[in-house]
Amino acid sequence: MEKQVNIGGSSISKVLISILEVITAILLFSMMILTFIDVIGRYLFNAPVYGAAEIIQILLIGVIFSAMPIVSKTNSHIAVELFSPSISKKIPKTHSLVVNLFSVCGLLVISGEIFRVAVDAYEIGKTTIVLEWPLIIILVPTTIFCLIAAAFQASWLLRGEK
């Protein structure tokens, strides 16, 4: 049996994507259930869920950043293509290379900044406002998800695909 070095199509990346899809689905479902319970509690029983707005914000961060590697792996980003079609017709390889390179760089900058904020939050013991959860439990997974997205985007760059 011959092993492939293809990052984008390896079984590890398939397993990772499957895990991320489950995580994203659980986070999204949790956000939906919490919103439903909070609205019912607020309007029928005059007893909202304590900290629901903050938990929903945290879950939203989780949904966005856990789905980011999935989007990068499948190259299904939302794009406004005003100039891309005409540019990619003239210089398709260069256009693809530049777009993927900027995407990788952008994701690395974002993950670096989130990591910097995570280190600062850890050093000063920063917590969320209402529930007083340590911010590090939100920022570290966010950084990891962003790095995974950068790796998948880099795999597109290394393969020279669009």
MARRO-332212 format. One record per residue (C-alpha): residue in three letters; x, y, z. Coordinates in nm, 2 decimals, m for minus. Last residue first. Example, Ala and Ser with C-alpha at 12.3 -4.5 7.8 and 13.67 -1.06 7.14 Angstrom:
+-----+--------+--------+--------+
| res |     xx |     yy |     zz |
+-----+--------+--------+--------+
| ser |   1.37 |  m0.11 |   0.71 |
| ala |   1.23 |  m0.45 |   0.78 |
+-----+--------+--------+--------+
This chain:
+-----+--------+--------+--------+
| res |     xx |     yy |     zz |
+-----+--------+--------+--------+
| lys |  m0.87 |   2.70 |  m0.71 |
| glu |  m0.59 |   2.45 |  m0.72 |
| gly |  m0.22 |   2.48 |  m0.70 |
| arg |  m0.19 |   2.17 |  m0.48 |
| leu |   0.02 |   2.37 |  m0.23 |
| leu |  m0.22 |   2.66 |  m0.22 |
| trp |  m0.52 |   2.44 |  m0.18 |
| ser |  m0.33 |   2.26 |   0.11 |
| ala |  m0.26 |   2.61 |   0.25 |
| gln |  m0.63 |   2.67 |   0.28 |
| phe |  m0.66 |   2.34 |   0.48 |
| ala |  m0.37 |   2.45 |   0.70 |
| ala |  m0.52 |   2.80 |   0.75 |
| ala |  m0.85 |   2.64 |   0.85 |
| ile |  m0.67 |   2.42 |   1.10 |
| leu |  m0.50 |   2.73 |   1.24 |
| cys |  m0.84 |   2.91 |   1.28 |
| phe |  m0.99 |   2.61 |   1.46 |
| ile |  m0.69 |   2.60 |   1.70 |
| thr |  m0.72 |   2.97 |   1.77 |
| thr |  m1.09 |   2.95 |   1.84 |
| pro |  m1.02 |   2.64 |   2.06 |
| val |  m0.78 |   2.86 |   2.26 |
| leu |  m0.99 |   3.17 |   2.28 |
| ile |  m1.31 |   3.03 |   2.43 |
| ile |  m1.16 |   2.83 |   2.72 |
| ile |  m0.90 |   3.12 |   2.77 |
| leu |  m1.18 |   3.36 |   2.84 |
| pro |  m1.22 |   3.22 |   3.19 |
| trp |  m1.59 |   3.19 |   3.27 |
| glu |  m1.72 |   3.48 |   3.48 |
| leu |  m2.09 |   3.41 |   3.40 |
| val |  m2.19 |   3.77 |   3.34 |
| ile |  m1.88 |   3.95 |   3.21 |
| thr |  m1.66 |   3.67 |   3.07 |
| thr |  m1.33 |   3.63 |   3.25 |
| lys |  m0.98 |   3.78 |   3.23 |
| gly |  m0.72 |   3.61 |   3.45 |
| ile |  m0.45 |   3.87 |   3.38 |
| glu |  m0.20 |   3.62 |   3.23 |
| tyr |  m0.47 |   3.40 |   3.07 |
| ala |  m0.64 |   3.70 |   2.90 |
| asp |  m0.31 |   3.82 |   2.77 |
| val |  m0.22 |   3.48 |   2.64 |
| ala |  m0.56 |   3.44 |   2.48 |
| val |  m0.54 |   3.79 |   2.32 |
| arg |  m0.21 |   3.69 |   2.16 |
| phe |  m0.36 |   3.36 |   2.04 |
| ile |  m0.65 |   3.55 |   1.89 |
| glu |  m0.40 |   3.78 |   1.71 |
| gly |  m0.20 |   3.49 |   1.58 |
| ser |  m0.51 |   3.31 |   1.46 |
| ile |  m0.62 |   3.62 |   1.27 |
| val |  m0.28 |   3.67 |   1.12 |
| leu |  m0.26 |   3.31 |   1.02 |
| leu |  m0.60 |   3.32 |   0.86 |
| gly |  m0.52 |   3.63 |   0.67 |
| cys |  m0.19 |   3.48 |   0.54 |
| val |  m0.36 |   3.16 |   0.43 |
| ser |  m0.64 |   3.36 |   0.25 |
| phe |  m0.39 |   3.60 |   0.09 |
| leu |  m0.19 |   3.30 |  m0.05 |
| asn |  m0.51 |   3.13 |  m0.17 |
| val |  m0.62 |   3.44 |  m0.36 |
| val |  m0.27 |   3.51 |  m0.50 |
| leu |  m0.22 |   3.15 |  m0.62 |
| ser |  m0.57 |   3.13 |  m0.77 |
| his |  m0.52 |   3.45 |  m0.96 |
| thr |  m0.17 |   3.35 |  m1.08 |
| lys |  m0.30 |   3.01 |  m1.21 |
| pro |  m0.61 |   3.17 |  m1.38 |
| ile |  m0.44 |   3.46 |  m1.55 |
| lys |  m0.67 |   3.61 |  m1.81 |
| lys |  m0.99 |   3.42 |  m1.73 |
| ser |  m0.92 |   3.45 |  m1.36 |
| ile |  m0.90 |   3.83 |  m1.39 |
| ser |  m1.23 |   3.86 |  m1.57 |
| pro |  m1.41 |   3.63 |  m1.33 |
| ser |  m1.24 |   3.77 |  m1.02 |
| phe |  m1.33 |   4.14 |  m1.07 |
| leu |  m1.67 |   4.17 |  m0.91 |
| glu |  m1.68 |   3.84 |  m0.75 |
| val |  m1.82 |   3.88 |  m0.40 |
| ala |  m1.72 |   3.56 |  m0.23 |
| ile |  m1.87 |   3.32 |   0.03 |
| his |  m1.61 |   3.05 |   0.08 |
| ser |  m1.68 |   2.70 |  m0.04 |
| asn |  m1.32 |   2.58 |  m0.08 |
| thr |  m1.42 |   2.24 |   0.07 |
| lys |  m1.13 |   2.24 |   0.32 |
| ser |  m1.15 |   2.61 |   0.39 |
| val |  m1.53 |   2.59 |   0.45 |
| ile |  m1.48 |   2.30 |   0.69 |
| pro |  m1.19 |   2.47 |   0.86 |
| met |  m1.42 |   2.78 |   0.92 |
| ala |  m1.71 |   2.57 |   1.06 |
| ser |  m1.55 |   2.54 |   1.40 |
| phe |  m1.47 |   2.92 |   1.40 |
| ile |  m1.82 |   3.03 |   1.32 |
| val |  m2.01 |   2.78 |   1.53 |
| gly |  m1.78 |   2.83 |   1.83 |
| ile |  m1.81 |   3.21 |   1.82 |
| leu |  m2.19 |   3.16 |   1.80 |
| leu |  m2.17 |   2.93 |   2.10 |
| ile |  m1.99 |   3.20 |   2.30 |
| gln |  m2.25 |   3.47 |   2.20 |
| ile |  m2.53 |   3.22 |   2.29 |
| ile |  m2.37 |   3.17 |   2.63 |
| glu |  m2.35 |   3.54 |   2.69 |
| ala |  m2.71 |   3.59 |   2.60 |
| ala |  m2.82 |   3.30 |   2.81 |
| gly |  m2.64 |   3.43 |   3.12 |
| tyr |  m2.93 |   3.33 |   3.35 |
| val |  m3.20 |   3.15 |   3.16 |
| pro |  m3.51 |   3.38 |   3.16 |
| ala |  m3.77 |   3.35 |   3.43 |
| asn |  m4.09 |   3.54 |   3.35 |
| phe |  m4.27 |   3.21 |   3.32 |
| leu |  m4.42 |   3.24 |   2.97 |
| tyr |  m4.22 |   3.52 |   2.81 |
| arg |  m3.87 |   3.48 |   2.96 |
| gly |  m3.88 |   3.10 |   3.01 |
| ile |  m4.01 |   3.03 |   2.66 |
| val |  m3.76 |   3.27 |   2.51 |
| asp |  m3.47 |   3.13 |   2.71 |
| ile |  m3.57 |   2.77 |   2.63 |
| phe |  m3.59 |   2.84 |   2.26 |
| thr |  m3.26 |   3.04 |   2.26 |
| leu |  m3.09 |   2.75 |   2.46 |
| ile |  m3.22 |   2.49 |   2.22 |
| met |  m3.10 |   2.69 |   1.91 |
| met |  m2.76 |   2.76 |   2.06 |
| ser |  m2.72 |   2.40 |   2.16 |
| phe |  m2.82 |   2.29 |   1.80 |
| leu |  m2.56 |   2.52 |   1.66 |
| leu |  m2.29 |   2.40 |   1.90 |
| ile |  m2.38 |   2.03 |   1.84 |
| ala |  m2.38 |   2.08 |   1.46 |
| thr |  m2.04 |   2.26 |   1.47 |
| ile |  m1.88 |   1.99 |   1.68 |
| val |  m2.02 |   1.71 |   1.46 |
| glu |  m1.90 |   1.89 |   1.14 |
| leu |  m1.56 |   1.94 |   1.31 |
| ile |  m1.53 |   1.57 |   1.39 |
| ser |  m1.62 |   1.48 |   1.03 |
| ile |  m1.37 |   1.74 |   0.90 |
| leu |  m1.09 |   1.59 |   1.12 |
| val |  m1.18 |   1.24 |   1.00 |
| lys |  m1.15 |   1.35 |   0.64 |
| ser |  m0.83 |   1.54 |   0.71 |
| ile |  m0.68 |   1.24 |   0.87 |
| ser |  m0.80 |   1.02 |   0.58 |
| ser |  m0.59 |   1.24 |   0.34 |
| gly |  m0.75 |   1.44 |   0.06 |
| gly |  m0.63 |   1.79 |   0.14 |
| ile |  m0.30 |   1.70 |   0.28 |
| asn |  m0.19 |   1.49 |  m0.01 |
| val |   0.11 |   1.29 |   0.11 |
| gln |  m0.03 |   0.97 |  m0.01 |
| lys |   0.07 |   0.64 |   0.14 |
| glu |   0.12 |   0.34 |  m0.10 |
| met |   0.00 |   0.00 |   0.00 |
+-----+--------+--------+--------+
